[in-house]
Amino acid sequence: MSSSSYAGRNLYAELQDYFQSMLHRAEAGRVHLRAADLVWERNRHALLGYYLHPFITDTALHSMQLFLNVIKQHGGMHRHQGGVVIFVLEGKGYTIADEQQVDWEAGDLILLPMRPGGVAHQHINTDPDKPSRWLAFISNAFREHSGYEIVQLKDASDYQPAGEAAAAPSTTPAQAAKAATPTPRQGERKAENLLDELFAMRDEFRLRNINGLKVVKGKNLPWETNAQGKMQWYVHPRKPDTCTKTFVLYVQEIPPGGRSGKQRVPGGIAHVVLSGRMTAEVDGKRYECGELDCIALPIKHRGVEYQFFNPDPDRPCRFIAGSPNFYEILGVDMGSEFEQIEEAPA
């Protein structure tokens, strides 16, 4: 397209309008995403129920993809860039990622590493009596900046195409080179300049992808009590043991009749109720949530105030919270604010 094609347009004004439309979406879009309203589809890969998706445009949050996956026998096998975190809600099975098998069960977190050309993977349910279910968190920004490509290699066990042509696996140069990615050789030479430091960082990152945890076992995680409440941290910027740090993710428990602390945050956090009931207060609006309902905090440059309550006097409430890890680049404030306004009861 030639420069004359843009004649008469005001690109600066159009950019202003675009960002205003995003701010309007953050204010007017859906914050409470009910499990009963999920957009379900059975496709070549799995039976999926979407909370957040790039093509679902009425949600207040637009920066990530979040969906439920139900696996009876096995999902499809496909290849895409990693950085995805998957929380197992129920069931047991294993995942094959680049021919490496990792076992999982309810309460575990599966992590897909970031590798040149992507990661070929498949999820298998080993319980013959009931399907496995899990939640997947994907950052749209990380996906766009990693040359994301989804290549279907095998179909799911219960997929029956209706006149749909099967897509042939592609063989882009990056994917063809993936298998030949060299094993990092640490200490081969001393870093003498800043370019060498980048190669050293590359090698450290590759080793983390190889040696870091691919599954975080929930039953082995300690609980901590902090100003926000009682939490288990699965992935955290200061935790060095996982193969990827693309997300920050924790499980929180609120006691019967209790409440969390109150925070002001930049937003961009999705909370899904795992068990019990929860009342969410977000910027002064209240939402009553049941099991598998989601509270997706929008991103606002002045921040979002939120707090959770457990209205059940007899049963605790548990939820999972996940957000992309931009903290080491943008700071924890992320151009907004990260503040503890009120502490949870001791």
Protein Blocks (a to p, Z undefined) as FASTA:
>chain_A
ZZklmgoiafklmmmmmmmmmmmmmmmmcfbdcfklpccdddfkbccddfbdfklckbfb
lkbccdddddfkbccdddddehiacddfbdcddddeehiacdddehiacdddddehiaad
ddddfbfkbccdddddddfklmmmnopacddfbdcfkbccehiacddddddfklmmmmmp
ccddehkbccfbfklmmmmmmmmmmmmmmmmcfbdcfklpccdddfkbccddfbdfklck
bfbfkbccddddddehiacdddddebjiacddfbdcddddeehiacdddehiacdddddf
kbpadddddfbfkbccddddddddfklmnopnlopacddfbdcdZZ
